Amino acid sequence: MNRELVEGRVKFEHGVLLGTMLLMGIGLVMVYSATAYLMVTPEMLKKTGGNSMYYLERQFLFVAFGLLTMAAATFIPFRWLQKLAWPALIGSFAAMILVLLFGKEHLGAVRWFQFGSIWVQPGELVKLAFVVWVSHSLSFREHRILDFKLGALPHLMVAMLLVALYLAQPDLGSCIILLSVLMAVLFVAGVPWKHIGALGLVGAIMATTVLAFDPEKLNRVSAWLNPEQFADGEGYQLVNSKISIASGGLFGSGLGGGQQNIAGYVPEAETDFIFSVIGEELGMVGCFIVLALFGFILWRGLKLATELKNRFARHTVFGVTLLVVMQAGINIGVATGTLPTKGLTLPFVSLGGSSMVVMAACVGVLLNASRTFPRLEKAEAGVALEAGSVQVFVKETP
């Protein structure tokens, strides 16, 4: 008998929820381990009032907000996301312009609004808003997707405007994620390969142009290729990050026992280079656990996307899954020297409120789709499947 695709049951992704919460738990432990030594410096004593739990308390707060955001994104009606697509995109442009005008500079970049002790990075929210808008737009262009002017070009133009605003901050890492996710979602939507290749060519030309006219980024690439040669400058973080991971061995030196971290050889250890602390203190086993959890989220997210009949939900789940896992991949790639240095956090693990809330919202959108839409399942002819309160019978085909 032939097998046919039919709508089966709604299945909530409990595994993705558990994996995300495990990563948050690992983050709480590692943020404390990565920052406890900072309390001995005069600057930190003044900032924290001698509270050794200062960064841990902040991360607890970020996790709490992240869980609330995840719950909201999980249980709101999924159709609301489509209604919010255009307002969120317009708000994203406004936020990116405002942060350039009134934002706070930190480490040479203007990416944050500061409200007292709270720092908000609108560029994180922009990526999620863009994915929702692209998914909404593509869901209404099914019959025009093969036409470059109506299918790929409008999305490319919007992406280029956002990329220009990212580069003005500057934030090259977010540009790479935005364009990569765009090409992936367009591919899933059925845009021809040649159109996607044209987008990739545009991205490559832009990246080359940025490197050619930005000495700082060109130095980062040179330091990435020859980190030991630039160990006193651009290669300092990378060299010490690799030493940290290598010195951890199989099981690591134990929580709080990372000598590279305690000595302060890995700057921004609690944010951009938290994976280095994991490697030194938890060893290869700890690194594998983190990689396995992100791999599990990727597998379940892509599997869910392929099983959804609703086009908007399918594109959105695919996009938000890639947002989370691609950012994780770039962060880990930077820490291990696989990629040039970029200022991106490790989702759910690094210290950071904006990243925590937005990444949690991405998982919430995935969970929402899993609880809202039935999956497409294969079934033998004559077999009855439960689809909510309706039984669906598969007819035998000749």
BAROZA-762851 format. One record per atom (N, C-alpha, C): x, z, y; residue in one letter. Coordinates in pm, whole numbers, padded with zeros to 5 digits, always signed. Layout:
BEGIN
XZYA ...
//
This chain:
BEGIN
+00083+00000-00120M +00000+00000+00000M +00087+00000+00125M +00037-00064+00229N +00109-00065+00355N +00091+00067+00428N +00190+00099+00509R +00183+00221+00589R +00155+00183+00733R +00068+00258+00801E +00030+00230+00938E +00057+00350+01026E +00078+00324+01156L +00095+00431+01253L -00041+00475+01305L -00069+00603+01298V -00193+00657+01351V -00162+00783+01430V -00257+00826+01509E -00239+00950+01584E -00262+01068+01491E -00159+01151+01480G -00169+01268+01395G -00195+01394+01476G -00134+01503+01434R -00160+01632+01497R -00074+01656+01621R -00118+01747+01704V -00037+01797+01815V +00055+01906+01760V +00183+01895+01783K +00280+01991+01729K +00370+02043+01842K +00356+02169+01873F +00436+02231+01980F +00582+02243+01935F +00674+02212+02026E +00817+02215+01993E +00874+02356+02008E +00844+02441+01911H +00896+02578+01914H +01049+02579+01907H +01106+02486+01833G +01250+02482+01818G +01323+02459+01949G +01270+02370+02032V +01332+02344+02162V +01325+02468+02251V +01211+02536+02247L +01197+02660+02323L +01298+02764+02277L +01312+02781+02147L +01407+02879+02094L +01550+02841+02130L +01586+02713+02115G +01720+02668+02149G +01754+02692+02294G +01658+02666+02383T +01679+02688+02527T +01701+02836+02557T +01621+02922+02496M +01635+03065+02521M +01766+03120+02463M +01813+03065+02353L +01943+03104+02299L +02055+03067+02396L +02046+02948+02455L +02146+02907+02554L +02143+02999+02676L +02023+03037+02719M +02012+03131+02831M +02076+03265+02797M +02055+03311+02674G +02115+03437+02631G +02266+03429+02628G +02319+03317+02577I +02464+03296+02577I +02516+03295+02720I +02440+03232+02809G +02481+03227+02949G +02491+03365+03013G +02394+03450+02985L +02398+03586+03041L +02524+03660+02997L +02555+03649+02870V +02673+03719+02817V +02800+03661+02878V +02810+03529+02883M +02934+03466+02928M +02955+03478+03079M +02847+03476+03156V +02861+03495+03301V +02917+03634+03330V +02867+03734+03259Y +02921+03869+03280Y +03068+03876+03238Y +03099+03816+03125S +03237+03819+03077S +03330+03744+03171S +03279+03638+03235A +03363+03555+03322A +03380+03615+03461A +03296+03711+03499T +03299+03762+03636T +03336+03909+03648T +03338+03982+03538A +03366+04126+03546A +03502+04154+03608A +03601+04068+03580Y +03735+04089+03635Y +03740+04071+03786Y +03643+03999+03842L +03645+03972+03987L +03629+04098+04070L +03576+04203+04009M +03548+04325+04085M +03676+04394+04134M +03791+04355+04080V +03916+04423+04120V +03972+04364+04248V +03919+04250+04295T +03971+04188+04416T +03901+04245+04538T +03974+04265+04649P +03913+04322+04771P +03795+04241+04822P +03806+04108+04815E +03697+04023+04864E +03568+04047+04786E +03580+04055+04654M +03462+04077+04571M +03407+04219+04584M +03497+04315+04601L +03451+04453+04621L +03364+04463+04746L +03405+04390+04850K +03328+04391+04974K +03194+04320+04956K +03196+04208+04882K +03075+04128+04862K +02974+04198+04772K +03022+04264+04670T +02933+04322+04569T +02913+04471+04584T +02987+04534+04676G +02977+04678+04691G +03028+04753+04570G +03118+04690+04495G +03174+04754+04376G +03084+04750+04255G +02977+04672+04261N +02883+04662+04150N +02935+04559+04049N +02985+04606+03936S +03041+04516+03835S +02934+04430+03768S +02807+04465+03789M +02697+04389+03728M +02637+04288+03827M +02701+04269+03940Y +02645+04187+04048Y +02606+04048+03999Y +02700+03976+03937Y +02672+03839+03894Y +02577+03837+03775Y +02587+03936+03687L +02494+03944+03575L +02351+03965+03624L +02333+04051+03723E +02200+04074+03779E +02144+03947+03842E +02229+03874+03911R +02184+03747+03970R +02143+03649+03862R +02222+03642+03755Q +02188+03549+03647Q +02059+03590+03577Q +02036+03720+03562F +01909+03768+03507F +01792+03719+03594F +01811+03728+03725L +01708+03683+03817L +01684+03532+03802L +01792+03456+03790F +01780+03311+03775F +01710+03276+03644F +01744+03349+03538V +01679+03324+03408V +01530+03356+03416V +01497+03465+03485A +01356+03503+03500A +01278+03394+03574A +01334+03344+03684F +01269+03236+03757F +01262+03110+03671F +01367+03085+03594G +01368+02969+03506G +01258+02976+03402G +01238+03092+03343L +01133+03108+03242L +00994+03093+03303L +00976+03146+03424L +00847+03129+03492L +00821+02981+03522L +00925+02911+03567T +00911+02769+03595T +00881+02691+03467T +00949+02727+03361M +00926+02661+03232M +00782+02682+03186M +00732+02805+03202A +00594+02834+03162A +00495+02752+03245A +00521+02744+03376A +00432+02666+03463A +00433+02519+03424A +00553+02464+03399A +00564+02323+03362A +00505+02296+03224A +00500+02398+03140T +00446+02382+03004T +00294+02380+03003T +00231+02458+03089F +00087+02479+03077F +00003+02411+03185F +00064+02352+03287I -00017+02276+03382I -00068+02150+03314I -00182+02097+03356P -00229+01970+03298P -00124+01860+03317P -00092+01789+03210F +00016+01690+03217F -00015+01580+03318F -00142+01551+03338R -00179+01444+03432R -00141+01480+03575R -00123+01608+03603W -00083+01648+03738W +00054+01592+03773W +00139+01575+03672L +00272+01521+03699L +00264+01382+03759L +00171+01300+03708Q +00154+01167+03765Q +00105+01174+03909Q +00016+01268+03936K -00034+01281+04073K +00076+01329+04169K +00173+01403+04115L +00280+01455+04199L +00398+01360+04211L +00395+01247+04141A +00511+01158+04135A +00554+01110+04273A +00462+01051+04348W +00497+00999+04481W +00526+01111+04581W +00443+01216+04590P +00477+01325+04682P +00613+01388+04652P +00646+01404+04523A +00775+01463+04487A +00890+01373+04527A +00873+01241+04510L +00979+01148+04549L +01000+01150+04700L +00891+01146+04777I +00903+01150+04924I +00964+01282+04968I +00921+01392+04905G +00980+01521+04937G +01128+01526+04904G +01169+01456+04799S +01310+01452+04761S +01395+01385+04869S +01346+01274+04920F +01418+01206+05029F +01429+01298+05151F +01321+01364+05183A +01322+01453+05299A +01422+01567+05279A +01423+01626+05159A +01513+01738+05132A +01659+01694+05137A +01688+01575+05085M +01826+01526+05085M +01876+01497+05226M +01787+01450+05313I +01825+01425+05453I +01844+01557+05527I +01753+01651+05503L +01760+01780+05571L +01885+01858+05532L +01925+01849+05405V +02042+01926+05363V +02169+01871+05427V +02171+01740+05455L +02286+01684+05524L +02290+01729+05670L +02173+01752+05727L +02166+01792+05869L +02183+01942+05887L +02125+02021+05797F +02122+02166+05817F +02180+02246+05699F +02239+02177+05603G +02289+02244+05484G +02417+02321+05508G +02452+02400+05407K +02571+02484+05412K +02684+02416+05336K +02801+02411+05398E +02917+02351+05332E +02985+02454+05242E +03023+02408+05123H +03094+02495+05029H +03188+02409+04946H +03316+02443+04946L +03418+02368+04873L +03418+02220+04910L +03400+02193+05038G +03409+02057+05087G +03285+01972+05069G +03175+02030+05021A +03052+01954+05000A +02935+02022+05070A +02842+01940+05122V +02722+01992+05187V +02604+01964+05096V +02575+02058+05006R +02470+02037+04906R +02366+02148+04906R +02383+02251+04987W +02301+02370+04971W +02231+02412+05101W +02111+02465+05086F +02047+02544+05190F +02078+02691+05160F +02108+02767+05263Q +02135+02909+05242Q +02026+02991+05308Q +01963+03077+05230F +01862+03170+05280F +01908+03311+05244F +01984+03371+05333G +02042+03502+05303G +02144+03489+05193G +02122+03561+05083S +02214+03553+04969S +02171+03448+04867S +02062+03375+04896I +02011+03273+04805I +02056+03135+04851I +02114+03061+04757W +02157+02924+04783W +02069+02829+04702W +02014+02728+04769V +01925+02632+04703V +01987+02493+04712V +01998+02425+04598Q +02056+02292+04593Q +01946+02189+04565Q +01896+02122+04669P +01784+02028+04648P +01820+01909+04562P +01948+01874+04555G +01988+01761+04473G +01953+01777+04327G +01942+01903+04278E +01902+01926+04139E +01756+01887+04118E +01670+01926+04211L +01527+01895+04199L +01502+01745+04212L +01586+01677+04291V +01569+01534+04313V +01574+01457+04181V +01665+01496+04092K +01680+01424+03965K +01553+01431+03882K +01491+01548+03876L +01366+01560+03802L +01255+01482+03869L +01245+01490+04000A +01141+01416+04073A +01157+01265+04051A +01281+01219+04049F +01307+01076+04030F +01263+01031+03890F +01293+01111+03789V +01253+01076+03653V +01102+01067+03641V +01031+01162+03700V +00884+01161+03696V +00831+01037+03767V +00889+01003+03882W +00842+00886+03956W +00869+00757+03879W +00989+00743+03824V +01023+00622+03747V +00928+00608+03628V +00903+00717+03559S +00814+00713+03443S +00672+00674+03484S +00626+00730+03595H +00494+00696+03647H +00488+00548+03686H +00590+00501+03754S +00591+00362+03798S +00595+00265+03680S +00679+00294+03581L +00691+00205+03466L +00565+00203+03381L +00492+00314+03379S +00371+00320+03297S +00263+00226+03348S +00273+00183+03474F +00176+00090+03531F +00231-00052+03543F +00351-00074+03489R +00414-00206+03501R +00439-00269+03365R +00359-00232+03265E +00383-00279+03129E +00385-00430+03120E +00298-00497+03192H +00287-00643+03183H +00378-00713+03283H +00450-00636+03365R +00541-00698+03463R +00685-00655+03439R +00710-00588+03329I +00839-00528+03305I +00947-00632+03282I +00910-00752+03237L +01009-00856+03211L +01052-00928+03338L +00978-00910+03444D +01011-00972+03573D +01106-00880+03649D +01228-00928+03676F +01329-00844+03740F +01281-00793+03876F +01215-00877+03954K +01172-00838+04088K +01062-00731+04085K +00982-00731+03981L +00873-00635+03972L +00903-00520+03877L +00995-00540+03784G +01026-00439+03685G +01144-00351+03723G +01264-00408+03722A +01385-00329+03743A +01419-00309+03890A +01400-00412+03972L +01449-00408+04110L +01390-00295+04195L +01258-00270+04193P +01205-00160+04276P +01267-00025+04244P +01290+00000+04116H +01349+00128+04075H +01496+00136+04114H +01563+00022+04106L +01704+00019+04148L +01717+00047+04297L +01627-00009+04377M +01634+00012+04523M +01614+00158+04559M +01517+00223+04496V +01494+00366+04522V +01616+00447+04478V +01669+00412+04360A +01787+00484+04310A +01906+00468+04404A +01925+00350+04459M +02038+00326+04548M +02027+00409+04677M +01905+00425+04726L +01886+00509+04844L +01922+00654+04815L +01881+00702+04699L +01915+00839+04660L +02065+00854+04635L +02125+00752+04574V +02270+00755+04549V +02346+00762+04681V +02301+00688+04780A +02367+00691+04911A +02362+00832+04970A +02248+00900+04954L +02236+01037+05005L +02323+01134+04925L +02333+01112+04794Y +02422+01195+04712Y +02568+01177+04754Y +02606+01053+04777L +02746+01026+04813L +02780+01084+04949L +02681+01098+05036A +02706+01155+05168A +02736+01305+05159A +02700+01370+05048Q +02719+01516+05039Q +02865+01560+05024Q +02952+01511+04938P +02932+01411+04832P +02904+01478+04698P +02839+01399+04606D +02807+01448+04472D +02805+01329+04378D +02923+01287+04335L +02935+01169+04250L +02877+01196+04111L +02889+01318+04061G +02837+01350+03929G +02688+01327+03918G +02613+01369+04020S +02468+01347+04019S +02433+01200+04029S +02515+01123+04100C +02494+00977+04108C +02503+00916+03969C +02605+00956+03894I +02625+00902+03759I +02507+00937+03669I +02462+01062+03676I +02348+01103+03594I +02223+01025+03633I +02197+01012+03762L +02076+00944+03809L +02072+00800+03760L +02182+00727+03778L +02185+00586+03739L +02182+00570+03587L +02250+00659+03515S +02251+00651+03368S +02113+00676+03310S +02044+00777+03362V +01909+00807+03314V +01814+00693+03349V +01831+00635+03467L +01747+00522+03507L +01761+00407+03408L +01885+00370+03375M +01907+00259+03283M +01849+00290+03145M +01863+00415+03101A +01810+00452+02969A +01658+00445+02965A +01592+00495+03070V +01445+00492+03074V +01395+00348+03085V +01464+00266+03163L +01425+00125+03173L +01437+00056+03037L +01541+00090+02962F +01558+00032+02829F +01442+00071+02737F +01406+00199+02739V +01296+00247+02655V +01165+00180+02695V +01150+00152+02826A +01026+00090+02874A +01017-00058+02838A +01128-00118+02794G +01126-00257+02753G +01186-00355+02851G +01259-00305+02951V +01327-00394+03046V +01435-00471+02971V +01448-00603+02994P +01547-00684+02921P +01690-00633+02941P +01771-00655+02838W +01911-00611+02843W +01986-00667+02962W +01960-00794+02996K +02035-00856+03104K +02006-00789+03238K +01884-00739+03256H +01850-00668+03379H +01919-00533+03383H +01922-00464+03269I +01990-00335+03262I +02140-00353+03283I +02194-00462+03226G +02336-00492+03246G +02367-00515+03393G +02274-00580+03464A +02294-00602+03608A +02298-00469+03683A +02212-00375+03643L +02214-00242+03704L +02346-00172+03676L +02393-00184+03551G +02521-00123+03517G +02635-00182+03596G +02629-00312+03620L +02733-00378+03700L +02732-00328+03844L +02611-00311+03898V +02601-00257+04035V +02659-00117+04041V +02629-00035+03942G +02682+00101+03938G +02834+00102+03928G +02889+00014+03844A +03034+00007+03829A +03102-00037+03958A +03041-00133+04027I +03097-00180+04155I +03094-00067+04258I +02984+00007+04261M +02974+00119+04356M +03078+00226+04326M +03096+00259+04197A +03193+00362+04160A +03334+00319+04197A +03366+00190+04173T +03498+00139+04208T +03520+00142+04358T +03416+00108+04434T +03427+00108+04580T +03449+00249+04633T +03375+00345+04577V +03391+00485+04619V +03532+00533+04593V +03585+00502+04475L +03721+00544+04442L +03824+00477+04532L +03800+00350+04565A +03897+00277+04647A +03906+00330+04789A +03794+00381+04841F +03792+00426+04980F +03786+00579+04995F +03799+00650+04885D +03798+00796+04891D +03923+00849+04821D +04028+00880+04896P +04154+00925+04835P +04138+01050+04749P +04047+01141+04789E +04030+01264+04713E +03980+01236+04572E +03881+01147+04560K +03828+01114+04427K +03930+01033+04347K +04006+00949+04415L +04110+00873+04347L +04217+00967+04292L +04248+01071+04367N +04345+01171+04320N +04291+01246+04199N +04160+01268+04196R +04100+01337+04081R +04114+01254+03955R +04096+01122+03970V +04111+01034+03854V +04257+01033+03808V +04349+01028+03903S +04491+01029+03868S +04528+01161+03799S +04474+01272+03851A +04501+01402+03790A +04439+01413+03651A +04327+01346+03631W +04263+01346+03499W +04348+01270+03398W +04405+01159+03441L +04488+01078+03351L +04622+01144+03322L +04678+01215+03422N +04807+01283+03406N +04799+01424+03463N +04722+01514+03398P +04698+01646+03455P +04826+01729+03474P +04921+01720+03380E +05043+01798+03391E +05125+01759+03514E +05119+01631+03550Q +05193+01584+03667Q +05135+01640+03796Q +05005+01674+03795F +04938+01725+03914F +04895+01871+03895F +04969+01943+03812A +04931+02080+03775A +04927+02175+03894A +04999+02144+04000D +04999+02231+04118D +04891+02192+04219D +04817+02088+04189G +04715+02041+04284G +04585+02008+04214G +04551+01877+04212E +04423+01833+04158E +04408+01861+04008E +04519+01870+03938G +04513+01891+03794G +04514+02037+03752G +04516+02128+03849Y +04530+02271+03820Y +04417+02323+03730Y +04293+02294+03768Q +04179+02343+03691Q +04178+02286+03550Q +04205+02155+03539L +04198+02090+03409L +04305+02143+03314L +04428+02157+03364V +04536+02207+03279V +04503+02346+03226V +04458+02434+03314N +04428+02570+03272N +04302+02579+03187N +04207+02490+03211S +04088+02486+03127S +04124+02448+02984S +04209+02349+02969K +04251+02307+02835K +04332+02415+02765K +04415+02486+02842I +04491+02599+02785I +04395+02707+02736I +04292+02735+02815S +04194+02837+02777S +04127+02803+02645S +04078+02680+02636I +04005+02639+02514I +04099+02639+02394I +04221+02588+02413A +04316+02580+02302A +04359+02719+02254A +04372+02813+02348S +04421+02946+02311S +04316+03028+02236S +04192+02983+02237G +04086+03058+02170G +04090+03047+02019G +04151+02939+01970G +04158+02921+01825G +04021+02906+01763G +04007+02956+01641L +03882+02938+01569L +03774+03037+01612L +03813+03164+01627F +03713+03268+01657F +03727+03327+01796F +03828+03289+01874G +03843+03337+02011G +03907+03474+02020G +03929+03516+02143S +03995+03645+02170S +03895+03759+02186S +03768+03729+02178G +03665+03830+02193G +03612+03836+02335G +03489+03883+02351L +03427+03892+02483L +03511+03980+02575L +03539+03930+02695G +03619+04004+02791G +03768+03999+02764G +03810+03927+02660G +03952+03923+02625G +04022+03795+02664G +03957+03710+02745G +04018+03584+02786G +04124+03605+02892G +04251+03590+02856Q +04360+03616+02950Q +04364+03513+03063Q +04335+03387+03033Q +04332+03285+03136Q +04227+03318+03241Q +04113+03365+03194N +04003+03399+03284N +04037+03524+03366N +04088+03629+03299I +04120+03754+03368I +04227+03733+03473I +04325+03648+03442A +04434+03622+03536A +04390+03531+03650A +04271+03475+03641G +04220+03390+03749G +04275+03251+03750G +04325+03203+03635Y +04383+03070+03629Y +04278+02959+03626Y +04154+02996+03595V +04047+02894+03589V +03947+02922+03700V +03963+02857+03817P +03868+02879+03927P +03727+02832+03889P +03625+02894+03949E +03485+02860+03922E +03452+02873+03773E +03513+02974+03708A +03493+02989+03564A +03348+03020+03530A +03276+03087+03619E +03138+03124+03589E +03039+03010+03613E +03084+02902+03674T +02995+02789+03703T +03042+02662+03632T +03129+02586+03698D +03168+02456+03644D +03249+02465+03515D +03324+02573+03496F +03415+02582+03381F +03379+02697+03286F +03250+02725+03274I +03206+02832+03184I +03238+02797+03038I +03244+02668+03006F +03275+02627+02869F +03418+02664+02833F +03508+02669+02931S +03646+02712+02905S +03650+02858+02863S +03567+02941+02928V +03560+03082+02892V +03503+03097+02751V +03402+03018+02718I +03345+03021+02583I +03452+02985+02480I +03531+02880+02510G +03634+02837+02417G +03740+02943+02395G +03781+03013+02502E +03886+03113+02489E +03836+03240+02422E +03715+03282+02455E +03668+03413+02407E +03587+03404+02277E +03520+03291+02255L +03441+03276+02132L +03498+03171+02038L +03603+03103+02080G +03672+03008+01995G +03593+02883+01964G +03643+02808+01865M +03577+02684+01826M +03437+02711+01771M +03418+02826+01711V +03285+02860+01658V +03184+02868+01771V +03220+02938+01880G +03131+02949+01995G +03103+02815+02058G +03208+02732+02070C +03190+02598+02127C +03096+02515+02041C +03112+02524+01910F +03027+02447+01819F +02881+02491+01830F +02858+02621+01843I +02721+02670+01855I +02654+02613+01980I +02726+02613+02093V +02671+02557+02216V +02644+02408+02200V +02739+02335+02143L +02720+02192+02122L +02603+02165+02028L +02589+02247+01924A +02481+02228+01829A +02345+02252+01894A +02336+02349+01982L +02209+02377+02048L +02168+02261+02140L +02263+02207+02216F +02231+02091+02300F +02200+01968+02213F +02272+01954+02102G +02243+01844+02010G +02104+01855+01951G +02062+01977+01922F +01927+01999+01868F +01821+01961+01971F +01842+02002+02098I +01748+01967+02204I +01740+01816+02221I +01856+01748+02213L +01858+01602+02223L +01779+01539+02109L +01803+01584+01988W +01734+01528+01871W +01583+01546+01881W +01539+01668+01912R +01396+01693+01918R +01330+01621+02035R +01401+01614+02149G +01345+01544+02265G +01328+01395+02239G +01430+01332+02181L +01422+01188+02153L +01319+01160+02044L +01313+01248+01945K +01213+01230+01839K +01072+01239+01894K +01050+01336+01982L +00918+01349+02044L +00885+01226+02126L +00982+01177+02203A +00957+01060+02288A +00916+00939+02205A +00979+00920+02089T +00946+00804+02006T +00811+00818+01938T +00758+00940+01930E +00631+00962+01859E +00510+00970+01951E +00531+00956+02082L +00421+00967+02177L +00365+00828+02207L +00234+00818+02206K +00168+00692+02237K +00152+00672+02388K +00128+00780+02460N +00111+00773+02606N +00241+00729+02671N +00239+00618+02745R +00361+00561+02802R +00426+00654+02903R +00347+00711+02992F +00404+00799+03093F +00470+00920+03028F +00403+00980+02931A +00461+01096+02862A +00588+01057+02788A +00586+00942+02722R +00703+00897+02646R +00825+00879+02737R +00806+00808+02849H +00918+00785+02940H +00967+00915+03003H +00873+01002+03038T +00910+01128+03104T +00989+01218+03010T +00943+01231+02886V +01013+01316+02788V +01154+01261+02763V +01163+01131+02749F +01294+01069+02728F +01386+01098+02847F +01334+01084+02967G +01415+01105+03088G +01460+01249+03105G +01368+01346+03088V +01406+01486+03111V +01502+01534+03002V +01486+01482+02880T +01580+01519+02773T +01720+01473+02808T +01732+01350+02857L +01863+01298+02895L +01920+01373+03015L +01834+01414+03109L +01883+01491+03224L +01956+01617+03178L +01894+01689+03087V +01953+01815+03039V +02081+01789+02960V +02072+01701+02862V +02183+01683+02770V +02299+01607+02836V +02268+01512+02923M +02375+01438+02988M +02454+01528+03083M +02385+01615+03156Q +02457+01708+03243Q +02544+01802+03160Q +02492+01846+03046A +02572+01930+02957A +02694+01854+02907A +02674+01729+02869G +02784+01649+02819G +02893+01626+02922G +02853+01602+03047I +02952+01581+03152I +03028+01710+03181I +02955+01823+03187N +03022+01951+03212N +03124+01981+03103N +03086+01963+02978I +03177+01990+02866I +03292+01890+02866I +03261+01765+02900G +03365+01663+02908G +03469+01696+03014G +03425+01750+03127V +03518+01790+03233V +03604+01906+03185V +03543+02006+03123A +03618+02124+03079A +03722+02091+02973A +03694+01991+02891T +03786+01954+02783T +03882+01843+02823T +03867+01790+02944G +03956+01684+02989G +03914+01546+02946G +03794+01534+02888T +03745+01403+02847T +03699+01321+02966T +03654+01388+03073L +03605+01322+03193L +03675+01382+03316L +03682+01305+03425P +03739+01360+03550P +03655+01476+03603P +03717+01561+03683T +03650+01680+03735T +03533+01644+03826T +03416+01709+03798K +03297+01693+03882K +03230+01829+03892K +03157+01849+04000G +03094+01979+04023G +02956+01990+03962G +02948+01993+03829L +02820+02005+03760L +02821+02128+03671L +02710+02199+03669T +02700+02320+03588T +02664+02285+03443T +02686+02382+03353L +02640+02368+03215L +02499+02425+03208L +02397+02342+03182P +02258+02387+03187P +02233+02513+03106P +02161+02608+03167F +02117+02734+03106F +02231+02834+03084F +02355+02792+03097V +02468+02879+03066V +02544+02919+03192V +02572+02822+03280S +02647+02851+03402S +02567+02936+03499S +02637+03008+03584L +02573+03080+03693L +02519+02980+03794L +02393+02992+03832G +02336+02900+03930G +02185+02897+03923G +02120+02923+04033G +01975+02930+04035G +01906+02796+04034G +01952+02703+04119S +01886+02572+04129S +01892+02498+03997S +02010+02496+03935S +02025+02428+03807S +01938+02493+03701S +01937+02626+03697M +01858+02697+03596M +01710+02663+03607M +01657+02667+03728V +01514+02643+03748V +01477+02499+03714V +01557+02402+03759V +01524+02261+03735V +01540+02225+03588V +01648+02271+03524M +01666+02242+03381M +01555+02307+03298M +01514+02428+03337A +01403+02494+03268A +01273+02415+03287A +01254+02360+03406A +01135+02277+03431A +01137+02152+03343A +01256+02094+03323C +01268+01977+03235C +01223+02012+03093C +01269+02126+03042V +01227+02169+02908V +01077+02196+02907V +01025+02254+03015G +00882+02279+03024G +00800+02152+03016G +00847+02046+03082V +00777+01917+03075V +00776+01865+02932V +00890+01878+02863L +00898+01837+02723L +00799+01915+02637L +00796+02047+02656L +00705+02130+02579L +00559+02096+02611L +00532+02066+02737N +00397+02030+02778N +00349+01906+02704N +00437+01805+02699A +00400+01681+02629A +00375+01708+02482A +00456+01797+02423S +00441+01825+02280S +00309+01897+02249S +00259+01976+02344R +00134+02049+02320R +00011+01973+02367R +00032+01862+02440T -00080+01788+02497T -00116+01664+02417T -00014+01592+02370F -00039+01461+02309F -00013+01464+02158F -00103+01404+02081P -00078+01392+01936P +00035+01294+01908P +00102+01313+01795R +00214+01227+01757R +00164+01104+01682R +00240+00998+01689L +00215+00883+01604L +00281+00910+01469L +00205+00899+01361E +00256+00928+01228E +00231+00810+01135E +00317+00800+01034K +00295+00699+00930K +00211+00761+00819K +00120+00683+00770A +00034+00735+00662A +00000+00624+00565A -00020+00663+00440E -00063+00567+00338E -00210+00530+00360E -00244+00412+00323A -00383+00367+00335A -00475+00458+00256A -00586+00495+00317G -00684+00579+00253G -00663+00727+00274G -00553+00766+00343V -00524+00907+00365V -00586+00951+00497V -00645+01070+00498A -00707+01123+00620A -00608+01215+00690A -00597+01199+00821L -00510+01284+00902L -00594+01360+01004L -00554+01484+01034E -00622+01562+01135E -00567+01527+01272E -00650+01483+01365A -00610+01455+01502A -00698+01539+01593A -00655+01663+01616G -00738+01756+01691G -00859+01792+01606G -00979+01767+01657S -01101+01798+01582S -01157+01674+01513S -01082+01562+01517V -01130+01436+01462V -01042+01396+01343V -01103+01352+01236Q -01027+01300+01123Q -01010+01150+01139Q -00885+01105+01124V -00855+00963+01134V -00822+00910+00995V -00896+00807+00949F -00870+00749+00818F -00798+00617+00836F -00695+00598+00754V -00617+00474+00762V -00673+00374+00662V -00708+00258+00714K -00760+00154+00627K -00646+00076+00563K -00673+00030+00442E -00573-00052+00374E -00568-00188+00438E -00447-00237+00462T -00430-00369+00522T -00385-00467+00417T -00422-00591+00429P -00387-00690+00326P -00238-00722+00331P 
//
